[in-house]
Amino acid sequence: MRRGAYDPGSADRRRESRRNRGGLQFPLGFHSGPRGVPAFGHLDADAKAYSHDHRLLFPRTLRARRTSLVAAGLEEARSAASARPWHFPRGAQLVIGFEFCERVGFYSMVSLLALFLSASRAAGGFAWEDKPALTLLGIFSGLMYALPVVGGWIADRLLGHRRALTVGGTLMFGAYLLLTAVVFMTRVSPVEAPMGLWSIPDGLPTALRSAYVSVSAGFWISIIALIAGNSLIKSTLVVALGDTFSGADTRREPAYAYYYAGINLGGLVAGVAAGSVAAANGWAPAFGVSAIAMGIALVAYLSFGHRYLNPRAPSVQGKSAAAAPADTAGSGVRLFILAVFALLLLVYSIGSFQLWGTMSLFLERSVNRHVNAFEIPTQWFTSIESAALILAAPVFAALWGALARRRREPDNLVKYALALFLGAAGLLLFAIAAWPHAGATKSGWFLPALGIWIQATGEVAAWTVTYGLVYRLAPQRIVSAVMGAFYAMTLGLGGYLAGQVGTFAESLGQGRYFLVLGVATAAAGLVALLVRPGLRALAATRSIDLYSRTA
């Protein structure tokens, strides 16, 4: 027969051939019947059930599995793509807004404090000498970053997070109001001697002593209340933000980036607002800016915190070890890993805090800040840092999110190394600017400005992942205390050491000084890369993930 011609008997011959060969073989021994459908002629009941289930259900299982995978992928992509503040949970938006307002209040007060303390009595200030004024400012700033470890422990073990935020916010709001009243009383007081001191000046008339004591007592009570309130708020807010997301929500890390941007935006707004009000209306209304900002934060929290924030009562946070047995597993390893990250960030902080000390002095004395006939104020250079932090934070959040969706996100050790290298680059630009201009010729302003910008970008690379890192690695029963300890070890100790290291700038010369700092910071970045394999292996023994994309 010609190939391709139709043979009416061909189908019958093929069926007969299959019957003679015993049929097509299938798993578990069942054979094919007509049209290749499995036949169950000589199978036991279990084999028949298996055959029937897989014949009817296996295709649907494949489709269901494929559908579920696609849905999961779409959900993950949707979650990552929605990492914008308006897509965050209401609780996360509340925390970010609270921190922004709190930072407006804090930075407004800090930007005015030293100037007010050193201002003359005729100008409405306390008329202190520069040295005690700067000493108090340094102690105050250090305690604001060091004591959150104590406040975090109180929040974890005694008060719970909601109550800690309520108490802390109330203390700070009351302190700002009291400080504003003290500043107003100072302005109208007829006392000509320096005010706010621990002891009453000799020769002060008896009629004025009670007013003097009231001003001094109010001032120191407000300072102590600010430190106490901040200690309860600082680390607790970070934990409250993390709690607003579910365990595997990829939006947590971008939320911390926006939280960090809110801090720096608060600093930028504070400088403009407090400075403008002080110039136009005097000290008391300027300090009132802090009270207004903190009042807005407190009212918003009291109105919506109970609705949108998780409670984290102290009884839930670990008074009973049995409540969270997995929490204690590997806690020593987790804390050790956090200590390594803290040491790396400490090195970076020593360099970044130079902006408020040696860098400012270099800009003031050794940099030509003129643009045509206009001289750029030294304080504007510090605003470069705030601007860089604000602009870079969402960029890094988007970058890490995009890399995470492609499974190419670097782990946090690589991010810390990047931060250290950027910090070193900023310091080295200062060294280049300072080195050729050791004599009378001043340096141009562009290289220092670029150095500040690059160094601030490194800060964003580190700190935007630090909040999530501490939240995930710290034992949940003491997570606020660990966050406070991290602040103390990095920012508190870093600020103190920056001041001590800064004393060598004069003996080394500014060029060599910035060069040494830059090389040391770059060396810390290399150390981060060198310890990375060992630290990752140690983390793997306790199933600890060093990536930001998972919680």
MIBA-943396 format. One record per atom (N, C-alpha, C): x, z, y. Coordinates in steps of 0.1 Angstrom, whole numbers, plus 5000, padded with zeros to 4 digits. Example, Ala and Ser with C-alpha at 12.3 -4.5 7.8 and 13.67 -1.06 7.14 Angstrom:
513250784943
512350784955
513250784967
512850714978
513750714989
512950795000
END
This chain:
500950004988
500050005000
500950005012
500449935022
501249925034
501350065041
502550095046
502750225052
501850245065
501150355065
500250375077
498850335074
498550265063
497250235060
496450355054
495150355056
494350475052
494050465037
494350575030
494050585016
492950685014
491750655010
490750755008
491050854998
491950834989
492250934978
493451014982
494150994993
495351064996
495151214998
494051245004
493751385007
493551464994
492751394984
492551454971
493851474964
494751374964
495951384957
496851504963
496851514976
497651624982
497051764978
495751774978
495151904974
495551934960
495451834951
495751854937
497251894935
498151824943
499551864942
499752004946
499052054957
499252194961
498752284950
497652254944
497152344933
498152344922
498752234918
499752234907
500952314911
501352314923
502552384927
502252534930
501052574929
500752714931
500352744945
500252644954
499852674968
501052704976
500852704989
501852744999
502052894998
503352934999
503653084998
503553145011
502953265011
502753345023
503353485020
503553565030
504053705028
503153785019
503753875011
503053965002
502453884990
502753754988
502453684976
501053614977
500353624988
499053544988
499353404991
498453314985
498753164986
497653104994
497952974997
496952905005
495852844997
494652845004
493552774998
493352645005
492152585005
491852465012
492152475027
492752365032
493152355046
494152455050
494852505040
495952605043
495552735047
494252775045
493752905048
494152995036
494653115038
495053195027
493853235018
494153225005
493153264995
493553394989
492553474985
492853614981
492553634966
492653524958
492253524944
492753634936
494153654936
494753754926
495453864934
495053904946
495754004954
494954134952
495754244953
495054374953
494454404966
493754514967
492954544979
493754564991
494954634990
495754655002
496354525007
496754434998
497354305003
496254225009
494954225004
493954155010
493654205024
493654345025
493354395038
494454355048
495654365044
496754325053
496654175057
496354095047
496153945050
495053925059
493953995057
492753975065
493054015080
493654135081
493854185095
494754085102
495854045096
496853965103
496353825105
495453775096
494953645098
494053635110
493253745112
492253745123
492753805136
493653915134
493953995146
495353965152
496253915144
497553895149
497653795161
496953685161
496953605173
496453675185
495353755183
494853825194
495853935199
496553995189
497554095193
498654035201
499053915197
500053845205
499653815219
498353775220
497853745234
497653875242
497253975235
497054105242
498454155247
499454145238
500754195241
501354115253
501153985252
501653895263
500953935276
499653955275
498853985287
499254115293
499554215284
499954345289
501354335296
502254265290
503554245296
503454175310
502654075311
502454005323
501854105334
500854175329
500254275338
501254375343
502054425334
503054525337
504054475347
504454345345
505454285354
504854265368
503554215368
502954205381
502754335388
502454435380
502254565386
503554625392
504654605385
505954645390
506354565402
506154435402
506454355413
505554395425
504254415422
503354455433
503854595439
504254685430
504654815435
505854805444
506854725439
508154705447
507854635460
506954525459
506754445471
505954525481
505254635477
504454705487
505254825492
506554815492
507354925497
507454925512
506354925518
506354935533
505555065536
505855125548
505255255551
503755255550
503055145555
501655145554
501055125540
501955095530
501555095516
501855225509
502555315515
502855435509
501655525507
501655625498
500555725498
500455795511
499255845514
498955915526
499956035528
500156095517
501056215518
502456175522
502956065518
504356015522
504355985537
503255915541
503155885556
503156015564
502456115559
502356235566
503756305567
504456305556
505856365556
506756295566
506756165565
507656085574
507256105588
505956115592
505556135605
505956275610
505756375601
506156515604
507656525607
508456465599
509856475601
510256405614
509656295617
509956225630
509656315642
508456375642
508156465653
509056585653
509356645642
510256755641
511556725647
512056605643
513456565648
513356535663
512256485668
512156465683
512356595690
511656705684
511756835690
513156895689
513756875677
515056935675
516156865684
516156735684
517256665691
517056675706
515756685711
515556715725
516156845729
515956945721
516457075724
517957085723
518557015713
520057025711
520656945723
520056835727
520756755737
520756825751
519856915752
519756995765
520457125765
520657185753
521157325752
522457345759
523457275756
524757295762
524757275777
524057165781
523957135795
523257255803
522157305797
521357415803
522257535803
522957575793
523757695792
524857695803
525357575805
526557565815
526057535829
524857505831
524357475844
524357595853
524557575866
524657695875
523357755877
523357875882
522057945885
521257875895
521957815905
521157735915
520457625909
521057565898
520357455891
519457495881
519157625879
518257675870
518757705856
520057695854
520657725841
521157865839
521757895828
522258025825
523658055831
524357955836
525657965842
526658025833
526657985820
527758025811
528957935813
530157985809
531357905808
531157805797
532057695798
531957585788
532257635774
533257725772
533657765759
532557835751
531957945757
530858005749
529657915747
529357825757
528257735755
528457645743
529657585742
529957495731
530057575718
530557695719
530657775707
529257805701
528357845710
526957875705
526357745699
526557635706
526057505701
526557475687
527857495685
528457465672
527857555661
527757685664
527257785654
525757755651
525057725662
523657685660
523457565651
524157455654
524057335646
524557355632
525657435630
526057465616
525057535608
524457635614
523457715607
522157635604
521857545613
520657455610
520857375598
522057335595
522357255583
522757345571
523257465573
523757545562
522657625556
521757685564
520757775558
519557715551
519357585552
518257535543
518457565528
519657595524
519857635510
519057765507
519057855517
518257985515
516757955517
516457875527
515057835529
514457765517
515257675511
514857605499
514557695487
515457795486
515157895475
513957975477
513658015490
512458085493
511257995491
511357875494
510257775492
509957765477
511057755469
510857735454
510357855447
510857975451
510558095443
509558185449
509358185462
508458285468
507258225475
507358125483
506258085492
505557965486
506257875479
505657745476
505857655487
505757525485
506157425495
505157415506
503857425503
502857415514
503057525524
503057645518
503157765527
504557765534
505557725528
506857715534
506857625546
506257505545
506057415556
505257475567
504157545563
503357605573
504057715581
504757805574
505457915581
506657855589
507357755583
508457705591
508057625603
507057545602
506557475613
505957565624
505257675620
504757765630
505957835637
506957875630
508057945636
508757855646
508957725643
509657635652
508757605664
507457585662
506657565673
506557685683
506457805677
506457925686
507857945693
508957905686
510257925692
510357825704
509957705702
510057605713
509157655725
507957705723
507157755734
507857875741
508457965733
509058075738
510358035747
511057935741
512257885748
511857825761
510757745761
510257685774
509957795784
509257895779
508858005789
510158075794
511158095785
512358155790
513058075800
513157945798
513757855808
513057855821
511657865821
510957875833
511158005840
511258115833
511558245839
512958245845
513858175838
515258165844
515258095857
514457995858
514357915870
513857995882
512858075880
512258155891
512958295893
513858325884
514458465885
515358465897
515358575904
516358595915
517758635911
517958665898
519258705893
520258595896
521358635901
522458535904
523558535893
523558645885
524558655875
524258565863
525158535855
524858455843
523858525834
522858455829
521758505822
521858475807
521058545799
520958515785
522058585776
522858675783
523958735775
523458865768
524258905758
523859025750
523859155759
524659165768
524759285776
524359255791
523859365797
523459345811
524659345820
524759255829
525959245838
526059375847
527259415850
527459535858
526959505872
526359605879
525959585892
524559525894
523859495883
522559435884
521559535888
520759515899
519759615903
518859655892
518459775892
517559835882
516259755882
515759715893
514459645893
514459505886
515659455885
515759325878
516259335863
516559455859
517059465845
515959435835
514759475837
513759445827
513559295826
513559225837
513359075836
514559015829
515759065832
516959015826
516859035811
516559155806
516459175792
515359085785
514259065792
513158985787
513658835785
514458785794
514958655793
515958645781
516858745781
517858745770
517258755756
516358855755
515658875742
514858755738
514158695747
513358575744
514258455740
515358445746
516258335743
516858345729
517358465726
517958485712
516858485701
515658545704
514658535694
514258395691
514158305702
513858165699
514858095691
516158125694
517258065686
517158105672
516958235669
516858285655
515658225648
514558215655
513258165649
513458015646
514157935655
514357795652
515257785639
516257865638
517157855626
516357885613
515457995614
514658035602
513657925599
512957875609
511957775606
512557655601
513657605606
514257485601
514757505587
515257625583
515657645570
514557625559
513357655563
512157645554
511757495554
511957425564
511357285565
512357185560
513657195563
514557085561
514657035547
514857115537
514957065523
513557055517
512557135521
511257125515
510556995518
510756935530
510156815533
510656705524
511856705521
512456595512
511756605499
511556725493
510956745480
509456705481
508856745492
507356705494
507256555494
508156485500
508056335500
508156285486
509156325478
509256275465
508056305456
507456425458
506256455450
505056375453
505056295463
503856215466
503856085458
504856055450
504955945442
504955985427
504355895419
504455925404
505855905399
506055945386
507355955381
508155825382
507555705379
508255585378
507955495390
507455545400
507055465412
508255415419
508455285420
509655225426
509655235441
508555285447
508555305462
509155425467
509555515458
510155645462
511455625470
512355535465
513655515472
513355445486
512555345487
512255295500
511655395509
510855485504
510255585512
511255675518
512255715510
513355795515
514155715526
514255585525
514955505535
514155515548
512855505547
512055515560
512055655565
512055755556
512255895561
513455915569
514555855564
515855865570
515855785584
515155675584
514955595596
514155675606
513155755601
512355835610
513155945617
514155995610
515056105615
515756045627
516355925625
517155865636
516355815647
515155765644
514255725655
513855845663
513655955657
513356075664
514556115673
515756095669
516856125677
516956035689
516655905687
516755805698
515655835708
514455865703
513355895713
513556025720
514156125713
514456255719
515356245731
516456165729
517456155740
516856095753
516055985751
515355915762
514356005769
513456075760
512356155766
512856275773
513756355766
514156475772
515056455784
515956355783
516756325795
515956275807
515056195805
514156145816
513356255822
512756345814
511956455819
512856555826
513956585821
514856675828
515356625841
515656495842
516056435855
514956435865
513656425861
512556415870
511956545873
511856635863
511056755865
511756885862
513056885858
513757005856
513857045841
514457165839
514757205825
513557245817
512657325823
511457375815
510557265810
510157165818
509357055812
510156985801
511456975802
512256895792
512256975779
512457105780
512357185767
510857185762
509957165771
508557155766
508257025758
509156925759
509056805750
509156845736
510056945733
510256985720
509057055714
508457145723
507257215719
506057115716
505957015724
504856915722
505056835709
506256795707
506556715695
506256805682
506756925682
506557015671
505157045669
504457065680
502957095680
502256985673
502556855676
501856745670
502156745655
503356765651
503656775637
502956885630
502856995636
502157115629
500657085628
500057035638
498657005638
498256905627
499156795627
498856695617
499056755602
500056835600
500256895587
499056985583
498657075593
497657165590
496257095587
496156985593
494856905592
494856825579
495956775575
495956675563
496856715552
497656815553
498556855543
497956895530
496856975531
496157025519
495456915512
495256805519
494456695512
495456595506
496656575511
497456465507
498756505500
499156635501
500456675495
500156765483
501056745473
500956835461
501356975465
500757075458
500957215462
502357265459
502857245447
504157305442
504157455445
503157525440
503157665441
504357725434
504857845438
506057905432
505857925417
504657955413
504457975399
504657855391
504557735397
504757605390
506157575390
506957625399
508357575401
509357645392
508957725383
509957765373
510157915372
509157995375
509258135372
509258165357
508658065349
508658075335
509457965329
510457995322
511357885316
510557805306
509557865300
508857785290
507957685296
507657695309
506757595316
507357455316
508657445317
509257315317
510557325309
510457315296
511657335287
512657225290
512157095293
513056985295
513856995308
513357085317
513957095330
515357165329
515557255319
516757325318
517757245310
517357145302
518257075294
519156985303
520457015301
521456935309
521556965323
520957085328
520957115342
522357135347
523257195339
524657205343
525357075346
525056975337
525656845339
525056785351
523756795353
523156745365
523756795378
523856935378
524456995390
525956955392
526656935381
528056885383
528056745389
527256665384
527156525390
526856525405
525856615408
525456625422
526656675431
527456775425
528656825432
529656715435
529856625425
530756515427
530256425439
528956395439
528356315450
528556385463
528356515463
528456595475
529856595481
530856605472
532256595476
532556465483
532056355477
532356225482
531656205496
530456255497
529756255510
530356345520
530956455516
531656545525
532756465532
533556385525
534656315531
534056215541
532956145538
532356055548
531956135560
531356255558
530756335569
531856375579
533056405574
534156445583
534456335592
534456215587
534656095596
533556065606
532356085601
531156045609
530956145620
531256275618
531156375628
532156365640
533156275638
534056255649
533456195661
532256125659
531556065670
531256165681
530956285677
530556385687
531756465693
532956435688
534156505692
535256405697
536156375688
537356295692
536956155696
535956095690
535555965694
534955965708
534156065711
533556075725
534656095735
535656175732
536756205742
537556075743
537755995733
538555875734
537755775742
536455765740
535555675748
535555715763
535555845765
535455895779
536755865787
537955885780
539255885787
540055765785
539855695773
540855585770
540155445768
538955435772
538255305770
537755255784
537955135786
537455065798
535955035796
535055105801
533655095798
532855015809
533654935817
532954865827
532554725822
531354685826
530854545825
530554495839
531454415844
531354375858
531454505867
530454535875
530554655883
529854775877
529254755865
528554865859
529354935849
529455065849
530155145839
529155205829
529455165816
528555215805
528755365803
527755445804
527855585802
528355615787
529155715786
529755745773
528555785763
527555845768
526455885759
525755765753
525855645759
525155525754
525855485741
527155515739
527855475727
527255555715
526855675717
526255755707
524955695703
524255635712
522955565709
523155445700
524355385700
524655275691
524455325677
524955445674
524755495660
523255505657
522455565665
521055575663
520355435661
520755335669
520155205668
520555145654
521855155651
522355105638
521655165626
521455295627
520755365616
519355315614
518655305626
517255265625
517155115620
517955025624
517854885620
518354865606
519354945602
519954925589
519154985577
518355085580
517655155569
516655065562
515754995569
514854905562
515554795555
516754745561
517454645555
518054685541
518554805540
519054855528
517954885518
516854935523
515654955514
515254825508
515154715516
514754585510
515754535501
517054555504
518154495496
518154565482
518054695482
518054765469
516854735461
515654725468
514454685461
514554545455
515054455462
515154315457
516154315445
517254385446
518154385435
517654455423
516854555425
516254635414
515254545407
514454465414
513454375407
514154275399
515454235402
516254145394
517154215385
517054345383
517854425374
519354415378
519654395391
521054385395
521354495405
520554595406
520854705416
522054785412
523054805421
524154885417
523755035416
524555105408
524255255407
524655325419
524355455420
524555525433
526055545435
526855555425
528355565428
528855445435
528455325431
528855205439
528355205453
527155255455
526555265469
527355365477
527755475471
528555575478
529955515481
530555445472
531755375475
531655275486
530555205487
530255115498
530155185511
529455305511
529355385523
530755425528
531555475519
532955525522
533755405528
533655285522
534455175527
534055135541
532655135543
532155105556
532655215567
532555335563
533055445571
534455425575
535255395565
536755375567
536955255576
536155145575
536355035584
536055065598
534955155600
534755195614
535855275620
536455365612
537555445617
538755365620
539055265611
540155175613
540055085626
538755055629
538554975642
538955065654
538555195653
538955285663
540555295664
541155295652
542655305652
543255185659
542655065656
543154945662
542954945677
541854995681
541555005696
542455105703
542855215696
543555315702
545055295702
545555225691
547055215689
547755145700
547355025705
548154955715
547955015729
547055115730
546755165743
547055305745
548255345739
548655485741
549055515755
549455415763
549855445777
548755435786
549055385798
548055385809
546955285807
547255175800
546255065798
545155115789
543955095793
542755135785
542355025775
541755075764
541254975755
539854915759
539554805754
538254745756
537154825749
535854805753
534854885747
534254815734
534554695731
533854625720
534254675707
535554695704
535954745691
535454885688
535454975697
534855105694
533355095691
532655015699
531254995697
530954935683
531754835679
531654775666
531954885655
532954965657
533355065648
532255165646
531555205656
530455295655
529355235647
529055105650
527955045643
528255035628
529454985624
529754975610
529755105603
530355215609
530355345603
528955395601
528055375611
526655415609
525955345598
526255215596
525755135585
526155195571
527355245571
527755315558
527055445556
526655515567
525855635565
524455605559
523955495563
522655455558
522755415543
523855355539
524055315525
524155435516
524655545521
524755665513
523455755514
523055785526
521955885527
520555825523
520355705524
519055655519
518855665504
519855675497
519755705482
520055845479
520555925488
520856065485
519656145483
518656135491
517456215490
516756195476
516656065472
516056045458
516956095447
518356075449
519256125439
519156275437
519156355447
519056495446
517656535440
516656465444
515256495439
515256475424
515856365419
515756335405
516656415396
517856455401
518856525393
518756675394
518256725405
518156875406
517056925396
517357045390
516357105382
515057135391
513957095386
512757095394
512357235399
512757335391
512357475395
513157525408
514257455411
515057495423
515457375431
514657275431
514957145437
515157165453
514357245459
514557265473
515857335476
516157435468
517457505470
518657415468
518557335458
519657235456
519757135468
518657095473
518657005485
519357075497
518957205498
519557285509
521057295507
521457325495
522957335492
523657205494
522957095491
523556965494
523856945509
522756985517
522956975532
524157065536
524157185531
525257275535
526657225532
526757165520
528057125515
528556995522
527556915526
527956785532
527956785547
526756815553
526656815567
527156945574
526857065568
527257185574
528757195573
529357185561
530757195560
531557075566
530856955565
531556845571
531656855586
530656905593
530656925607
531757025611
531857135603
532857235606
534257185604
534457115593
535857055590
536156945600
535156875605
535456765615
536056835627
535556945631
536057015643
537457065641
537757115629
539057165626
540057055625
539656945618
540556825617
540856765630
539856765639
539956705652
541056765661
541556895658
542656955665
543956885663
544056795653
545356725651
545356595659
544356555665
544356425672
545356425683
545556535690
546456535701
547956525697
548256595686
549656595681
549956465674
549056405666
549256275660
549156155669
548356175679
548056055687
546755995682
545955945690
544655895686
544655785676
545655685678
545755575669
546055625655
547155705653
547455755640
546455845634
545755925643
544756015638
543555935632
543055835638
541955755633
542455675620
543755635620
544255565609
544255655597
544755775598
544755875587
543355895582
542455915591
541055945586
540555825579
540755705584
540255585578
540855565564
542155585562
542755565549
542255675540
542055795544
541555905535
540155865531
539355815540
537955775536
537955665526
538755565529
538855455519
539355505505
540255595505
540755655493
539655725485
538755785492
537655855486
536655745480
536555635486
535755525480
536355475468
537755465467
538355425455
538155525444
538255655448
537955765438
536555745432
535655715440
534255695435
534155595425
534855485427
534855375417
535655415404
536755495406
537555535394
536855635385
536055725391
535455825383
534055765378
533655655382
532355595378
532255585363
533155525356
532955515341
532755655334
533655745338
533555875332
532255945335
531855935348
530656005352
529355945346
529455815344
528255745338
528255785323
529355795317
529355835303
528855985301
529256065310
528756205310
527256205313
526756125322
525356125325
524556075313
525155975305
524455915294
524256025283
525156125282
524956225271
523756315274
523256315286
522056385289
520856295294
520956165291
519956075295
519656075310
520756095318
520656095332
520855955338
519955915346
520055775352
520655785366
521755715368
522355715381
521955605390
520855545387
520255435395
519155495403
518855425415
517855475424
516455415420
516455315412
515155245410
514255325401
514755415393
513955495384
513855645389
512855715385
512655855389
512855945378
END
